[in-house]
């Protein structure tokens, strides 16, 4: 499932909290994004169509919740990025990052631990 950058803002709100009304989502995002209420509600509807979020009706309000788990989204986005940019080659990704950013001794040790864990 592909989530746009704009839709991810909605997902972030739902991943942070529990079930939220559209009004609560709008109030959390309006100040940070300068989006109008209608824009946010359009994004909510797009996520409903993608089945990334669901809703429950409570009285006259709809309360929205995440169906797509954040870990699943991260795995999909990471794989997509890796395929798109590095043609699936993890070592090229790590090499490019290491060249661009100066890695600390701690970060290098963390990478070694990850690799050792994968070797088991």
C-alpha positions as CSV (number, residue, x, y, z in Angstrom):
1,X,0.0,0.0,0.0
2,X,1.4,3.4,-1.0
3,X,0.9,6.3,1.3
4,X,1.6,9.8,0.1
5,X,3.7,12.2,2.1
6,X,0.6,14.2,2.9
7,X,-1.4,11.1,4.0
8,X,1.4,10.1,6.3
9,X,0.7,13.2,8.4
10,X,-2.7,11.8,9.1
11,X,-1.2,8.3,9.8
12,X,1.3,9.9,12.2
13,X,-1.6,11.5,14.2
14,X,-3.4,8.1,14.4
15,X,-0.2,6.2,15.3
16,X,0.5,8.6,18.1
17,X,-2.9,8.4,19.7
18,X,-5.8,6.1,19.9
19,X,-9.1,6.7,18.0
20,X,-9.6,10.2,16.9
21,X,-12.5,12.2,15.3
22,X,-11.9,14.2,12.1
23,X,-12.2,17.4,14.3
24,X,-9.3,16.1,16.5
25,X,-7.2,15.2,13.5
26,X,-7.8,18.6,12.0
27,X,-6.9,20.5,15.2
28,X,-3.6,18.6,15.5
29,X,-2.6,19.2,11.9
30,X,-4.0,22.7,11.0
31,X,-1.3,24.6,12.9
32,X,1.6,22.5,11.7
33,X,0.6,22.2,8.1
34,X,-1.5,25.2,7.3
35,X,-3.9,22.9,5.6
36,X,-7.6,23.7,5.5
37,X,-10.1,21.3,7.1
38,X,-11.4,20.2,3.7
39,X,-7.9,19.1,2.7
40,X,-7.4,17.1,5.8
41,X,-10.8,15.4,5.4
42,X,-10.0,14.6,1.8
43,X,-6.8,12.9,3.0
44,X,-8.8,11.0,5.6
45,X,-11.2,9.7,2.8
46,X,-8.2,8.7,0.6
47,X,-6.8,6.6,3.5
48,X,-10.2,5.0,4.1
49,X,-10.4,4.0,0.4
50,X,-6.9,2.5,0.7
51,X,-8.0,0.7,3.9
52,X,-5.1,2.2,5.7
53,X,-7.5,3.5,8.3
54,X,-10.9,2.5,9.5
55,X,-13.7,4.1,11.5
56,X,-16.4,3.5,14.0
57,X,-19.5,5.6,14.2
58,X,-20.3,6.9,17.7
59,X,-23.4,8.9,17.8
60,X,-23.1,11.6,15.0
61,X,-19.3,11.4,14.9
62,X,-16.9,9.1,13.1
63,X,-13.9,8.0,15.0
64,X,-10.9,7.0,13.0
65,X,-8.1,4.5,13.8
66,X,-5.1,3.1,12.0
67,X,-5.4,-0.3,10.3
68,X,-2.0,-0.1,8.7
69,X,0.6,-0.6,11.4
70,X,3.5,1.8,11.6
71,X,6.1,-1.0,11.5
72,X,4.5,-2.4,8.3
73,X,4.5,1.1,6.7
74,X,8.2,1.5,7.6
75,X,9.1,-1.9,6.2
76,X,7.2,-1.1,2.9
77,X,8.7,2.4,2.6
78,X,12.2,1.2,3.3
79,X,11.9,-1.6,0.7
80,X,10.5,0.8,-1.8
81,X,13.3,3.3,-1.2
82,X,16.0,0.6,-1.4
83,X,14.6,-0.7,-4.6
84,X,14.1,2.7,-6.2
85,X,17.4,4.3,-5.3
86,X,19.8,1.4,-4.8
87,X,18.2,-1.3,-6.9
88,X,17.8,-3.4,-3.8
89,X,21.5,-3.4,-2.8
90,X,21.7,-2.8,1.0
91,X,25.5,-2.5,1.0
92,X,25.3,0.4,-1.5
93,X,22.8,2.1,0.8
94,X,25.0,1.7,3.9
95,X,28.1,2.8,1.9
96,X,26.4,5.9,0.6
97,X,25.2,6.8,4.1
98,X,28.5,6.2,5.7
99,X,30.3,8.4,3.1
100,X,27.8,11.2,3.5
101,X,27.6,11.1,7.3
102,X,30.5,10.7,9.6
103,X,29.6,7.7,11.7
104,X,30.6,7.7,15.4
105,X,32.3,4.7,17.0
106,X,29.0,3.9,18.7
107,X,27.1,3.9,15.4
108,X,29.7,1.7,13.8
109,X,29.4,-0.7,16.7
110,X,25.6,-0.7,16.4
111,X,25.9,-1.6,12.7
112,X,28.3,-4.5,13.6
113,X,25.8,-5.8,16.2
114,X,23.1,-5.7,13.6
115,X,25.2,-7.7,11.2
116,X,26.2,-10.2,13.9
117,X,22.5,-10.7,14.7
118,X,21.8,-11.3,11.0
119,X,24.5,-13.9,10.8
120,X,23.0,-16.1,13.5
